[in-house]
């Protein structure tokens, strides 16, 4: 730039006005080009910064990222929402939830009579006084807990022919001293259904039942129970077959650590059945091995993860909960109020479907469907007009949002 200015000065001294003007025009053009390049670079960097900030701000509460990606930190938005709900919630039964209370039974297991010994007024003995009334209070409590030991004795008897025959033991009497099917079932319940760590489950059994079960025994009981569910024609095969034949099923995947390495837990579920399978991969290879989607022909509700769309023989429906999180993330951007309106519409669609279902109707009334669809079209047009970058949106009259999704 200094060389250009010096050149202009020299040219001016020589009186070459046209050359001076030409050099100045070249300098101005060069400056404009530099400014244009810098403006483009600034815009690119600003867009990149906004993208990175948005990516850092995304978690399972405002996107389709799985909860496992949140790590140990709780999503800030979810935390605020939980605090707000807790502040609004009144103690006791919540509106819309089924009530539950402890009621007396007609035939208690034990009756304990409590007799007054002396009159509270004059002090006279009441042993032979007539009963004027009874007030009953029932206490529901656990009986004393502990192991009950049953000894099985297999006799050997000698026949008149001289041969000795021994009786057999029941299948659960597998050793000289062993835990029975009740304890083994409780181990499976605590470790698998209640998700207690093995050491904690062993401590509970020791403290409550007086059964000091070793952690190795607990692990072997769980493994044995799992093996009993698998196999040709077994329980897991029956669950797979019923899920594959269901008219609507929900599919999802989330990360989990197996032996210190990232694996994926794939789920296929209906309101009555849930099949969980663990695989080192997240995509179609793992889904095929789970054994439900390859033979599924109903409506598959999922989060939009790309491998799901590779199953062409099913009808696809996007999960309502994931859609709401995605819309919440979009609504945080400037001028994207349509996304909040779309989220409200999806909730209204679900409420309309719930009311129709409760009334025994097979579908939402046509007039209500038309109003909801008109709202959808208006919101979609607004979203396109804002240049949100999306030209498609979930159709609330076709997408299915199942319970708890």
C-alpha positions in Angstrom: 0.0 0.0 0.0 2.9 2.4 0.8 4.4 1.8 -2.7 1.1 2.7 -4.3 0.9 6.0 -2.4 4.5 6.9 -3.3 3.7 6.1 -6.9 0.8 8.5 -6.8 2.9 11.3 -5.3 5.6 10.9 -7.9 3.1 10.9 -10.7 1.5 14.0 -9.3 4.9 15.8 -9.3 5.4 14.9 -12.9 2.0 16.4 -13.7 0.7 13.2 -15.2 -2.9 13.7 -13.9 -4.4 10.8 -15.9 -1.8 8.3 -14.5 -2.5 9.6 -11.0 -6.2 9.0 -11.4 -5.6 5.6 -12.8 -3.4 4.6 -9.9 -5.9 6.0 -7.4 -8.7 4.0 -9.0 -6.5 0.9 -8.9 -5.9 1.5 -5.2 -9.6 2.0 -4.5 -10.5 -1.2 -6.4 -7.8 -3.1 -4.4 -9.2 -1.7 -1.1 -12.7 -2.6 -2.1 -11.7 -6.2 -3.0 -9.9 -6.5 0.3 -13.0 -5.2 2.1 -15.2 -7.5 0.3 -13.0 -10.5 1.1 -12.8 -9.5 4.8 -16.5 -9.0 5.0 -17.1 -12.4 3.5 -14.5 -13.9 5.9 -16.2 -12.2 8.9 -19.6 -13.4 7.8 -18.3 -17.0 7.5 -16.6 -16.8 10.9 -19.8 -15.4 12.5 -21.8 -18.2 11.0 -19.3 -20.8 12.2 -19.3 -19.3 15.7 -23.1 -19.3 15.8 -23.1 -22.9 14.6 -20.6 -24.0 17.2 -22.4 -22.1 20.0 -25.6 -23.7 18.9 -24.0 -27.2 18.9 -22.6 -26.6 22.3 -26.0 -25.6 23.6 -27.7 -28.7 22.3 -28.5 -31.6 24.6 -31.2 -34.2 25.0 -33.7 -31.5 26.1 -33.7 -29.4 22.9 -32.6 -31.8 20.2 -32.7 -35.5 19.2 -29.4 -36.1 20.9 -29.7 -39.2 23.1 -29.6 -38.6 26.9 -26.4 -40.6 27.1 -24.6 -37.8 25.2 -25.3 -35.4 28.1 -22.7 -37.1 30.2 -22.9 -36.3 33.9 -24.3 -32.8 33.5 -28.0 -32.3 33.7 -29.4 -30.2 30.8 -29.9 -26.7 32.0 -33.2 -26.3 30.3 -34.6 -29.5 31.7 -33.4 -28.5 35.2 -35.2 -25.2 35.0 -38.4 -26.9 33.7 -38.2 -29.5 36.5 -37.8 -26.7 39.1 -40.7 -24.8 37.6 -42.9 -27.8 37.7 -41.9 -28.6 41.2 -42.7 -25.1 42.3 -46.2 -25.3 40.8 -46.9 -28.8 42.0 -49.0 -29.2 45.1 -48.4 -31.9 47.7 -50.3 -35.1 47.5 -52.2 -36.5 44.5 -51.6 -34.6 41.3 -54.5 -33.7 38.9 -55.1 -36.4 36.3 -53.2 -39.1 38.2 -55.0 -42.2 39.6 -55.6 -41.9 43.3 -54.4 -44.5 45.7 -55.0 -45.0 49.4 -54.7 -47.7 52.1 -58.1 -49.2 52.9 -59.0 -51.6 55.7 -59.7 -55.2 54.8 -62.6 -57.3 55.9 -60.6 -60.3 57.2 -57.3 -59.3 58.8 -54.6 -61.9 59.4 -54.5 -61.2 63.1 -56.8 -59.4 65.6 -55.4 -58.0 68.8 -57.9 -56.8 71.5 -57.0 -53.9 73.7 -59.1 -53.7 76.9 -59.3 -50.7 79.3 -58.4 -51.9 82.8 -60.0 -49.2 84.9 -62.6 -46.5 84.5 -61.2 -43.2 83.5 -63.6 -41.4 85.8 -63.9 -43.4 89.1 -61.1 -45.8 88.7 -63.3 -49.0 89.1 -62.1 -52.2 87.4 -63.6 -52.9 84.0 -62.8 -56.6 83.6 -66.5 -57.7 83.8 -68.0 -54.4 82.3 -70.1 -54.7 79.1 -68.6 -53.7 75.8 -70.1 -50.3 74.7 -68.3 -50.1 71.4 -65.2 -50.9 69.4 -62.9 -48.8 67.2 -60.7 -50.7 64.8 -57.4 -49.6 63.3 -55.5 -51.8 60.9 -51.7 -51.8 60.6 -50.2 -53.2 57.4 -46.7 -54.4 58.0 -44.2 -57.0 56.9 -43.9 -60.3 58.7 -40.5 -61.1 60.1 -38.2 -61.8 57.1 -35.7 -64.6 56.9 -34.7 -67.6 55.0 -36.6 -70.8 55.5 -34.5 -73.9 55.2 -36.1 -77.0 53.7 -34.1 -80.3 53.9 -34.7 -82.8 51.1 -33.9 -86.4 52.0 -33.6 -88.9 49.2 -34.1 -92.4 50.6 -32.4 -95.5 49.2 -34.5 -98.6 49.5 -33.4 -102.2 49.0 -35.8 -104.4 47.1 -36.4 -108.1 48.0 -34.4 -108.9 44.9 -31.4 -107.4 46.6 -31.2 -104.2 44.4 -31.0 -100.8 46.0 -32.8 -97.8 44.4 -32.4 -94.1 45.4 -35.0 -91.5 45.1 -34.3 -88.4 43.0 -34.0 -84.8 44.3 -36.1 -81.9 43.0 -34.5 -79.9 40.2 -33.9 -76.9 42.5 -32.0 -79.0 45.1 -28.9 -78.9 43.0 -26.3 -79.1 45.8 -25.8 -80.1 49.4 -26.7 -76.4 50.3 -28.0 -74.0 47.8 -30.4 -71.1 47.4 -33.9 -72.0 46.1 -36.0 -70.6 43.3 -37.5 -67.8 45.4 -34.1 -66.3 46.3 -32.9 -66.7 42.7 -36.0 -65.0 41.4 -35.5 -62.1 43.8 -31.9 -61.8 42.6 -33.1 -61.5 39.0 -35.7 -58.9 40.0 -33.3 -56.7 42.0 -30.4 -56.8 39.5 -32.4 -56.8 36.2 -35.6 -55.0 36.8 -34.6 -52.7 39.7 -31.1 -52.2 38.2 -29.3 -52.6 41.5 -25.6 -53.1 41.2 -24.5 -56.7 42.1 -22.8 -55.6 45.3 -25.7 -53.6 46.5 -28.1 -56.4 45.7 -25.9 -58.8 47.8 -25.9 -56.3 50.7 -29.7 -56.0 50.6 -30.1 -59.8 50.7 -27.7 -60.1 53.6 -29.3 -57.2 55.6 -33.0 -58.0 55.0 -33.0 -61.8 54.6 -29.9 -62.8 56.4 -28.7 -64.4 53.1 -25.0 -63.5 52.5 -25.0 -64.2 48.8 -21.6 -63.8 47.1 -21.4 -61.4 44.2 -20.1 -64.2 41.9 -23.3 -66.2 42.8 -25.5 -63.2 42.0 -23.8 -62.7 38.6 -24.2 -66.4 37.7 -27.9 -66.4 38.7 -28.5 -63.4 36.3 -26.6 -65.1 33.5 -28.5 -68.3 34.0 -31.8 -66.5 33.9 -30.9 -64.8 30.7 -29.8 -68.0 29.1 -33.1 -69.6 30.1 -35.0 -66.9 28.1 -33.0 -67.3 24.9 -32.9 -70.2 22.4 -35.1 -71.5 19.6 -38.8 -71.1 20.5 -37.9 -69.4 23.7 -39.2 -66.3 25.4 -37.0 -63.8 23.5 -38.0 -65.3 20.1 -41.7 -65.1 21.1 -41.2 -61.4 22.1 -39.4 -60.7 18.8 -42.2 -62.3 16.8 -45.0 -60.4 18.6 -43.1 -57.1 18.2 -42.6 -57.8 14.5 -46.3 -58.5 14.0 -47.4 -55.4 16.0 -49.4 -52.7 14.1 -47.3 -49.9 15.8 -44.0 -50.2 17.5 -41.4 -47.8 18.9 -37.7 -48.0 18.1 -34.9 -46.1 19.8 -31.2 -46.4 20.6 -28.9 -44.9 23.2 -25.3 -45.3 24.2 -24.0 -47.4 27.1 -20.7 -48.6 28.4 -19.8 -52.3 28.0 -16.4 -53.3 29.4 -15.4 -49.7 29.3 -16.2 -49.3 25.5 -19.1 -47.4 23.9 -21.9 -49.8 22.8 -25.5 -49.1 21.9 -28.7 -50.3 23.5 -31.4 -50.8 20.8 -35.0 -50.9 22.0 -38.2 -52.1 20.3 -41.4 -51.7 22.3 -45.1 -51.6 22.4 -47.3 -50.8 25.4 -46.9 -54.4 26.6 -43.6 -55.6 25.2 -40.0 -54.3 25.3 -37.0 -55.9 23.7 -33.5 -54.5 24.6 -30.4 -55.6 22.7 -26.8 -54.4 23.0 -24.5 -54.0 20.0 -21.2 -52.4 19.3 -22.8 -50.5 16.4 -25.6 -48.0 16.2 -26.8 -48.5 12.6 -28.6 -51.0 10.5 -26.3 -53.9 11.2 -27.3 -53.8 14.9 -31.0 -53.2 14.0 -31.0 -56.3 11.8 -29.4 -58.4 14.5 -32.0 -57.2 17.0 -34.4 -59.1 14.8 -37.5 -57.0 14.8 -37.3 -54.4 12.0 -36.3 -56.8 9.2 -39.7 -58.5 9.5 -41.7 -55.5 10.7 -44.5 -54.2 8.4 -46.4 -51.8 10.7 -45.9 -48.2 11.7 -42.4 -47.7 13.1 -42.1 -44.7 15.4 -38.6 -43.5 15.8 -36.4 -40.3 16.2 -35.5 -39.9 12.5 -32.1 -41.5 12.8 -31.1 -42.2 9.2 -30.7 -46.0 9.3 -34.4 -46.4 10.2 -35.4 -45.0 6.8 -33.6 -47.8 5.1 -36.4 -50.2 6.0 -38.7 -49.6 3.1 -41.5 -52.1 3.9 -42.7 -50.1 7.0 -44.6 -46.9 7.5 -42.5 -44.3 9.3 -43.7 -41.9 12.0 -41.5 -39.5 13.8 -41.5 -39.6 17.6 -43.4 -36.7 19.1 -41.0 -36.2 22.0 -38.0 -35.9 19.7 -40.0 -33.5 17.4 -40.8 -31.2 20.4 -37.1 -31.1 21.4 -36.0 -30.3 17.9 -38.7 -27.5 17.6 -37.6 -26.1 21.0 -34.0 -25.8 19.6 -35.3 -24.1 16.5 -37.5 -21.7 18.5 -34.4 -20.4 20.3 -33.2 -18.8 17.1 -34.2 -15.2 16.1 -37.5 -14.9 14.3 -38.4 -18.6 14.7 -41.6 -18.2 16.7 -43.4 -20.5 14.2 -41.5 -23.4 15.8 -43.1 -22.8 19.2 -46.5 -22.7 17.5 -45.8 -26.0 15.8 -44.8 -27.5 19.2 -48.1 -26.3 20.7 -50.0 -27.8 17.7 -48.4 -31.2 18.2 -49.5 -31.2 21.8 -53.0 -30.2 20.8 -53.1 -33.0 18.2 -52.1 -35.5 20.9 -54.7 -34.2 23.3 -57.4 -34.4 20.5 -56.4 -38.0 19.8 -56.4 -38.8 23.6 -59.9 -37.4 23.9 -61.2 -39.3 20.9 -59.6 -42.5 22.2 -61.2 -42.0 25.7 -64.6 -41.5 24.0 -64.2 -44.8 22.1 -63.9 -43.2 18.7 -61.6 -44.7 16.1 -60.3 -41.3 15.0 -60.5 -37.5 15.6 -63.6 -35.9 14.1 -63.2 -34.6 10.5 -63.9 -31.0 11.5 -61.3 -31.0 14.2 -58.8 -32.7 11.9 -59.4 -30.0 9.3 -58.8 -27.2 11.8 -55.6 -28.8 13.1 -54.4 -29.3 9.5 -55.1 -25.7 8.6 -53.0 -24.6 11.6 -50.3 -26.8 10.4 -50.3 -25.4 6.9 -50.2 -21.8 8.3 -47.3 -22.5 10.6 -45.4 -24.3 7.9 -45.9 -21.4 5.5 -44.6 -19.0 8.2 -41.6 -21.2 8.8 -40.7 -21.3 5.1 -41.1 -17.5 4.9 -38.7 -16.9 7.7 -36.0 -18.8 5.8 -35.4 -21.3 8.6 -33.6 -23.7 6.3 -36.3 -26.3 6.4 -38.9 -26.9 3.7 -40.5 -29.9 5.3 -42.1 -30.5 8.7 -43.9 -33.3 10.4 -47.5 -33.6 9.4 -49.4 -33.8 12.7 -52.3 -35.6 11.0 -50.2 -38.5 9.9 -47.3 -38.8 12.4 -47.8 -41.0 15.4 -46.7 -40.0 18.9 -47.1 -43.1 21.2 -47.3 -43.2 24.9 -44.3 -41.9 26.7 -42.5 -41.0 23.5 
